């Protein structure tokens, strides 16, 4: 390698995500937005919240957006707005972050977990169909890692059975499915603005997006003590409001989201190019999908050893997620056992998330890929399935 980072790997330090680099590029705008909120002392459901809601709804090609305090709240409140509660069942993915199930549990409904597509990591539509019962009220597909779920057949199933579709888009800001933005594909969608997301706040934050005006109005009340006007409470609501300061920050960052997502897509192509023939399974996109690469997740049977090797070379990596929802102590009451979701369980021991953010340099990606390839060549080829053979996927990004 001709670059310093490859010539002297002992001095390399490639972070998993570099929020500092992003901030430095837009620091003046961010600082001005924060200062303006402070000067105007407009801290709770201020003007910036309303403007950001309007702008984010437009970005999602939807009619309404309601800001809340986290992505988990967005999932929960979206379900509450449709009166999903005790006795109801909601189908979601077994391999997601636990918040996907918690949003269902917090309204008193029962999470019904299903296995996932072996290529896209999103819900297996056939498994969803098998899981439908007379108590199923909604499907909650997760656009995991920034890749859209198979929404057309999911909507067809939902329409056939009279069910709702609530998108978990917490990792998929800006992704498209069949040309349409995620967030506009179901009856409502939940987004997270956790700092590491493609569109991240400087603290927690979330949003529910919908095309239903009555649902949006109900969400506005649910997040704010159940009040339609001050001190007039129509029902027992919550305090789940998006902070004005975070909204002001997110308004600035939203202007750059398309640019940042394009950078992630470019980096995904570079990873694919440099990891070709490495012996690890590299992700791609299903037909009609445009991922935004919140995470770049490879697979290898040598996952733990590879992670340790990358760490030793100054390359910070992650695992999303090492313990599936059905094997978490918090969900023992669902009655699942190891072996119930074979794809989810097999992948939980093989997946590894490489650094992914718009500011990654070509040299850093090449160094990461070279380090992966060198390890694989000395430890066996690992995962043998190629992206082009995986169901529903395209080998090109």
Backbone torsions as a table, in degrees:
resi	resn	phi	psi	omega
1	UNK	NA	143.3	-176.8
2	UNK	-95.1	-7.2	-176.9
3	UNK	-93.7	156.6	-177.4
4	UNK	-62.0	-38.4	-175.7
5	UNK	-65.5	-29.0	178.2
6	UNK	-88.8	-31.5	179.8
7	UNK	-70.4	-30.1	-177.0
8	UNK	-129.2	67.5	-175.3
9	UNK	-61.8	-21.5	179.1
10	UNK	-65.5	-17.4	178.1
11	UNK	-104.3	3.0	-178.6
12	UNK	-71.0	146.3	172.9
13	UNK	-148.5	95.4	-179.6
14	UNK	-105.1	107.2	-179.1
15	UNK	-68.9	157.3	177.1
16	UNK	-66.4	-40.3	172.5
17	UNK	-147.1	142.5	-175.1
18	UNK	-118.2	85.1	-179.6
19	UNK	-70.5	-25.4	178.1
20	UNK	-65.2	-40.9	179.2
21	UNK	-63.3	-40.6	178.2
22	UNK	-63.8	-44.9	-179.3
23	UNK	-61.8	-44.2	-176.7
24	UNK	-60.6	-30.6	-178.7
25	UNK	-71.9	-24.1	-176.5
26	UNK	-129.4	23.4	-172.0
27	UNK	-57.3	-43.1	-177.1
28	UNK	-61.5	-42.6	179.3
29	UNK	-67.8	-41.1	179.7
30	UNK	-63.9	-47.2	-178.6
31	UNK	-62.8	-38.2	178.2
32	UNK	-65.1	-42.3	-179.6
33	UNK	-63.3	-42.8	178.4
34	UNK	-64.1	-46.7	-179.1
35	UNK	-60.0	-38.8	-178.4
36	UNK	-63.8	-42.2	178.4
37	UNK	-63.1	-42.5	179.8
38	UNK	-64.5	-45.0	-179.3
39	UNK	-63.4	-35.9	-178.9
40	UNK	-86.2	-7.4	-177.5
41	UNK	46.5	44.4	-175.1
42	UNK	-108.0	70.9	-163.1
43	UNK	-91.6	-29.5	-172.9
44	UNK	-116.3	118.7	-177.8
45	UNK	47.2	46.5	-178.9
46	UNK	-78.7	-175.9	-176.3
47	UNK	-57.0	-38.7	-177.9
48	UNK	-63.3	-31.6	177.4
49	UNK	-64.9	-49.1	-179.6
50	UNK	-60.7	-43.7	-179.3
51	UNK	-66.0	-40.7	179.2
52	UNK	-66.7	-39.8	176.7
53	UNK	-57.8	-45.1	179.6
54	UNK	-63.6	-43.5	-177.3
55	UNK	-70.8	-37.3	-179.2
56	UNK	-73.1	-36.4	175.1
57	UNK	-59.5	-45.4	179.0
58	UNK	-62.3	-41.1	178.5
59	UNK	-59.7	-39.6	-179.3
60	UNK	-81.9	-0.5	-178.2
61	UNK	59.9	39.1	178.2
62	UNK	-123.0	171.3	-174.6
63	UNK	-89.7	-33.2	-172.5
64	UNK	-136.3	150.6	172.4
65	UNK	-144.5	138.4	-177.4
66	UNK	-127.0	116.9	-176.7
67	UNK	-78.0	134.8	178.0
68	UNK	-132.3	-177.1	-168.0
69	UNK	-87.4	-8.7	178.2
70	UNK	-168.7	166.5	175.4
71	UNK	-67.0	-35.6	177.1
72	UNK	-62.6	-43.3	175.9
73	UNK	-62.8	-38.0	179.3
74	UNK	-59.9	-42.8	177.9
75	UNK	-63.3	-48.7	-178.4
76	UNK	-62.8	-49.0	-175.4
77	UNK	-69.1	-31.1	174.9
78	UNK	-61.8	-42.5	177.4
79	UNK	-66.7	-41.9	179.0
80	UNK	-61.3	-38.5	-177.0
81	UNK	-63.4	-22.9	177.6
82	UNK	-102.2	13.9	175.9
83	UNK	61.3	33.3	172.4
84	UNK	-83.9	130.5	-174.9
85	UNK	-159.7	-152.4	-175.7
86	UNK	-53.1	134.7	-179.8
87	UNK	91.3	-16.5	179.5
88	UNK	-86.5	157.0	175.3
89	UNK	-118.5	141.4	177.4
90	UNK	-130.8	125.0	-176.6
91	UNK	-88.5	132.2	176.8
92	UNK	-149.1	179.7	-172.1
93	UNK	-84.5	138.6	-179.8
94	UNK	-73.6	-20.1	-172.5
95	UNK	-97.7	4.5	-175.6
96	UNK	-79.7	174.0	168.9
97	UNK	-63.9	149.2	-172.3
98	UNK	-59.9	-21.6	-179.5
99	UNK	-59.9	-29.8	178.6
100	UNK	-60.0	-39.8	177.7
101	UNK	-80.2	-35.4	-178.4
102	UNK	-62.5	-38.7	178.2
103	UNK	-57.9	-37.4	177.5
104	UNK	-70.4	-46.9	-178.6
105	UNK	-62.2	-37.5	-175.2
106	UNK	-67.5	-18.9	174.3
107	UNK	-94.3	1.7	178.4
108	UNK	90.4	1.5	179.0
109	UNK	-83.9	172.5	-177.2
110	UNK	-106.7	120.1	175.0
111	UNK	-71.1	128.2	175.1
112	UNK	-110.4	111.1	-173.6
113	UNK	-88.9	145.0	175.6
114	UNK	-134.2	159.8	179.2
115	UNK	-76.7	176.2	-169.2
116	UNK	-123.7	161.8	174.7
117	UNK	-62.2	131.6	-175.7
118	UNK	-68.9	-10.0	179.5
119	UNK	-105.1	-49.4	-172.5
120	UNK	-88.1	-14.0	-176.6
121	UNK	67.8	7.7	176.7
122	UNK	-99.3	169.2	-169.7
123	UNK	-56.2	138.7	174.0
124	UNK	-75.0	115.2	-174.3
125	UNK	-62.3	-36.9	178.3
126	UNK	-64.9	-37.1	176.9
127	UNK	-67.1	-37.5	175.9
128	UNK	-59.5	-46.8	-178.0
129	UNK	-61.4	-40.5	179.4
130	UNK	-66.2	-25.6	-175.2
131	UNK	-86.5	-8.0	-176.7
132	UNK	-71.4	132.0	174.6
133	UNK	-128.3	-179.4	179.1
134	UNK	-67.6	-16.1	179.7
135	UNK	-95.1	-3.7	-179.0
136	UNK	-70.8	122.0	-179.1
137	UNK	-108.6	-20.9	-175.6
138	UNK	-157.5	155.3	168.2
139	UNK	-111.3	132.7	179.5
140	UNK	-117.5	80.8	179.2
141	UNK	-72.4	142.4	-179.3
142	UNK	-106.8	123.4	175.2
143	UNK	-82.7	70.6	-167.7
144	UNK	-69.7	139.4	179.0
145	UNK	64.7	8.8	-178.8
146	UNK	95.4	7.1	177.5
147	UNK	-102.0	126.6	-178.5
148	UNK	-62.9	143.7	171.8
149	UNK	-70.7	169.6	-179.6
150	UNK	-77.2	80.6	-165.9
151	UNK	-73.7	-33.2	-178.4
152	UNK	-60.6	-54.3	178.5
153	UNK	-66.0	-29.3	176.5
154	UNK	-65.8	-45.9	177.3
155	UNK	-63.0	-38.5	179.2
156	UNK	-62.8	-42.2	176.3
157	UNK	-61.9	-46.2	-178.4
158	UNK	-62.3	-44.6	179.8
159	UNK	-64.2	-39.4	-179.9
160	UNK	-61.9	-38.0	-174.9
161	UNK	-103.1	5.4	178.7
162	UNK	67.8	38.7	-177.2
163	UNK	-110.2	163.8	175.9
164	UNK	-90.1	157.1	170.8
165	UNK	-123.2	116.1	177.1
166	UNK	-112.5	110.5	-177.6
167	UNK	-75.5	130.7	166.3
168	UNK	-91.6	94.4	-178.3
169	UNK	-104.2	25.3	-173.5
170	UNK	-63.8	-17.8	178.8
171	UNK	-116.9	15.5	-166.4
172	UNK	-133.0	34.8	-179.5
173	UNK	-58.9	112.7	176.5
174	UNK	97.1	-7.1	178.7
175	UNK	-66.2	157.0	179.7
176	UNK	-128.3	150.0	174.1
177	UNK	-133.5	121.0	-175.8
178	UNK	50.6	40.0	176.7
179	UNK	84.3	-7.1	-177.6
180	UNK	-105.7	144.6	178.8
181	UNK	-66.2	140.5	166.5
182	UNK	-64.6	148.1	-172.0
183	UNK	103.4	-22.5	178.2
184	UNK	-111.8	8.7	-170.1
185	UNK	-99.4	-13.9	-179.5
186	UNK	-122.9	-165.5	176.3
187	UNK	-76.7	-25.4	174.0
188	UNK	-163.0	165.9	179.0
189	UNK	-144.6	147.0	179.0
190	UNK	-111.4	134.3	176.6
191	UNK	-122.2	148.7	173.5
192	UNK	-112.9	142.1	174.1
193	UNK	-114.6	30.3	172.6
194	UNK	-50.9	143.8	-169.9
195	UNK	-51.2	-34.4	-176.8
196	UNK	-83.4	-1.2	-178.8
197	UNK	-73.2	166.1	179.3
198	UNK	-55.5	-37.4	170.0
199	UNK	-118.9	99.1	-172.6
200	UNK	-117.0	142.0	175.1
201	UNK	-83.4	-175.0	173.1
202	UNK	-105.8	44.3	-177.6
203	UNK	165.2	-162.5	178.1
204	UNK	-83.0	157.8	176.2
205	UNK	179.3	158.2	179.1
206	UNK	-156.6	175.0	-178.0
207	UNK	-153.1	140.7	169.1
208	UNK	-108.9	129.5	-179.4
209	UNK	-114.5	138.5	-179.9
210	UNK	-157.0	160.5	173.1
211	UNK	-101.5	2.3	-176.9
212	UNK	-98.4	112.0	-177.2
213	UNK	-62.9	-38.3	-179.7
214	UNK	-67.9	-38.1	177.5
215	UNK	-65.5	-42.0	178.4
216	UNK	-61.1	-42.7	179.1
217	UNK	-63.7	-41.2	178.5
218	UNK	-65.9	-39.4	177.8
219	UNK	-61.5	-40.8	179.0
220	UNK	-60.3	-33.7	177.7
221	UNK	-79.3	-42.1	-178.9
222	UNK	-57.5	-43.2	-176.6
223	UNK	-71.2	-14.9	-170.8
224	UNK	-129.4	58.2	172.6
225	UNK	65.7	16.0	179.3
226	UNK	72.3	21.4	-176.9
227	UNK	-102.8	137.5	174.9
228	UNK	-89.6	-32.5	171.7
229	UNK	-140.3	161.8	-171.2
230	UNK	-58.1	128.5	177.6
231	UNK	69.5	13.6	173.4
232	UNK	-120.3	102.2	-170.5
233	UNK	-105.1	116.2	-176.4
234	UNK	-82.6	-23.8	177.3
235	UNK	-158.6	176.5	-176.9
236	UNK	-82.5	94.8	-177.7
237	UNK	-91.9	-161.5	-175.1
238	UNK	-131.1	168.2	171.3
239	UNK	-107.2	88.0	-173.7
240	UNK	-131.0	42.5	-171.5
241	UNK	-85.8	144.3	171.7
242	UNK	-70.5	130.8	-178.8
243	UNK	-69.9	137.8	-178.5
244	UNK	-59.8	-39.1	-180.0
245	UNK	-61.0	-44.0	179.0
246	UNK	-65.9	-37.9	177.8
247	UNK	-61.7	-40.7	179.3
248	UNK	-63.5	-41.7	177.3
249	UNK	-64.3	-44.6	-177.8
250	UNK	-67.4	-30.6	175.9
251	UNK	-62.6	-41.1	177.5
252	UNK	-64.0	-48.6	-173.8
253	UNK	-69.7	-29.9	179.7
254	UNK	-59.3	-32.2	179.7
255	UNK	-63.0	-23.2	-176.2
256	UNK	-104.5	-1.7	-171.4
257	UNK	-62.0	-43.3	178.9
258	UNK	-60.2	-42.3	179.0
259	UNK	-63.1	-44.7	-179.8
260	UNK	-66.4	-40.9	178.0
261	UNK	-63.7	-37.8	176.5
262	UNK	-62.4	-38.3	176.4
263	UNK	-63.5	-40.4	177.1
264	UNK	-64.5	-40.8	179.0
265	UNK	-64.1	-41.4	177.5
266	UNK	-61.1	-43.4	-179.3
267	UNK	-66.5	-34.9	176.3
268	UNK	-62.6	-40.0	177.0
269	UNK	-63.5	-40.1	179.0
270	UNK	-65.6	-41.9	176.4
271	UNK	-58.0	-47.2	-178.3
272	UNK	-60.4	-41.4	179.3
273	UNK	-62.5	-48.5	-173.4
274	UNK	-80.4	-20.3	179.3
275	UNK	-93.0	-2.7	-180.0
276	UNK	-58.9	128.5	179.9
277	UNK	78.5	7.9	-176.5
278	UNK	-78.4	-18.9	-176.9
279	UNK	96.7	-2.6	174.3
280	UNK	-102.5	154.4	176.1
281	UNK	-80.5	122.8	178.5
282	UNK	-105.2	142.2	-176.5
283	UNK	-76.9	155.2	174.2
284	UNK	-135.3	-154.0	-179.7
285	UNK	-127.8	140.7	173.4
286	UNK	-72.1	158.4	178.5
287	UNK	-57.4	133.1	180.0
288	UNK	83.9	-2.9	-178.0
289	UNK	-102.3	142.6	171.8
290	UNK	-126.0	98.9	-177.1
291	UNK	-77.0	158.4	177.3
292	UNK	-114.3	5.9	168.3
293	UNK	53.1	52.3	170.5
294	UNK	-56.9	-40.7	174.5
295	UNK	-130.4	146.9	174.3
296	UNK	-111.6	105.4	-168.2
297	UNK	-111.9	117.1	174.1
298	UNK	-99.0	170.0	176.4
299	UNK	-132.5	141.4	174.9
300	UNK	-158.8	145.6	177.3
301	UNK	-71.2	-12.4	179.6
302	UNK	-101.6	31.5	-169.3
303	UNK	-53.9	-53.2	-174.5
304	UNK	-64.3	-40.1	178.6
305	UNK	-68.5	-38.7	177.8
306	UNK	-65.2	-41.4	177.9
307	UNK	-59.5	-45.4	179.5
308	UNK	-62.1	-40.4	179.5
309	UNK	-64.7	-45.4	179.7
310	UNK	-63.5	-41.5	177.0
311	UNK	-58.0	-40.0	-178.1
312	UNK	-68.6	-19.9	-180.0
313	UNK	-99.2	12.6	177.0
314	UNK	79.7	18.9	-179.7
315	UNK	-108.6	113.3	-176.9
316	UNK	-85.8	125.0	-177.7
317	UNK	-127.2	172.4	179.9
318	UNK	-140.1	171.8	175.7
319	UNK	-128.0	118.7	-177.7
320	UNK	-127.5	88.8	14.9
321	UNK	-139.6	140.0	-170.9
322	UNK	-73.4	-25.4	-179.0
323	UNK	-123.1	112.4	179.8
324	UNK	-60.0	158.9	-176.4
325	UNK	-57.3	-42.7	-173.8
326	UNK	-70.5	-13.4	177.7
327	UNK	-103.6	4.8	176.6
328	UNK	-77.4	140.9	176.0
329	UNK	-54.8	-33.4	-178.2
330	UNK	-63.0	-21.5	-176.9
331	UNK	-120.6	28.4	175.2
332	UNK	-61.9	-28.1	-176.7
333	UNK	-68.9	-13.1	176.5
334	UNK	-72.0	-16.1	173.8
335	UNK	82.6	16.8	-179.8
336	UNK	-84.3	159.3	177.3
337	UNK	-132.2	163.5	176.9
338	UNK	-59.8	132.7	-177.5
339	UNK	106.8	-11.7	-178.4
340	UNK	-68.7	-33.1	-178.3
341	UNK	-129.0	82.5	-168.7
342	UNK	-62.1	-38.6	179.9
343	UNK	-66.6	-48.1	178.7
344	UNK	-56.5	-46.4	-175.8
345	UNK	-69.6	-41.3	179.3
346	UNK	-62.7	-43.3	-177.1
347	UNK	-72.3	-29.1	-179.6
348	UNK	-58.2	-27.8	178.9
349	UNK	-94.4	1.2	-175.1
350	UNK	-123.1	-20.4	-173.0
351	UNK	-77.8	144.4	178.6
352	UNK	-145.6	126.7	-178.3
353	UNK	-94.2	119.4	177.9
354	UNK	-86.1	161.0	176.8
355	UNK	-52.6	136.2	179.0
356	UNK	-151.9	113.7	172.5
357	UNK	-164.5	160.7	-171.3
358	UNK	-61.2	-30.5	-173.0
359	UNK	-84.5	-1.5	175.9
360	UNK	-57.3	135.6	179.4
361	UNK	-87.7	159.9	175.7
362	UNK	-57.3	-40.4	-177.7
363	UNK	-65.6	-38.6	178.8
364	UNK	-66.4	-43.0	179.0
365	UNK	-63.3	-42.4	179.2
366	UNK	-63.5	-40.1	178.6
367	UNK	-65.4	-43.3	178.2
368	UNK	-61.0	-49.0	-177.9
369	UNK	-63.1	-40.4	179.5
370	UNK	-64.7	-39.4	179.4
371	UNK	-66.2	-40.4	175.7
372	UNK	-61.9	-47.9	-176.4
373	UNK	-63.5	-41.5	179.1
374	UNK	-61.9	-41.5	178.6
375	UNK	-64.4	-46.8	-177.1
376	UNK	-62.3	-39.2	-178.1
377	UNK	-67.1	-26.7	-179.5
378	UNK	-95.1	-6.9	-178.3
379	UNK	-125.4	13.0	-177.4
380	UNK	96.4	165.4	-171.6
381	UNK	-80.0	-17.6	177.6
382	UNK	71.4	-133.6	-176.2
383	UNK	-58.3	130.6	-174.6
384	UNK	-102.1	-13.4	-179.0
385	UNK	-77.4	128.9	177.2
386	UNK	-94.4	154.6	-177.8
387	UNK	-58.6	-36.8	-177.0
388	UNK	-68.0	-18.9	179.3
389	UNK	-94.4	-11.7	-176.6
390	UNK	-75.5	144.3	-173.7
391	UNK	-64.8	130.8	171.7
392	UNK	79.1	9.2	-173.1
393	UNK	-115.9	156.2	173.8
394	UNK	-107.5	137.4	179.2
395	UNK	-72.2	-11.3	179.1
396	UNK	-104.2	149.2	-176.8
397	UNK	-105.8	NA	NA
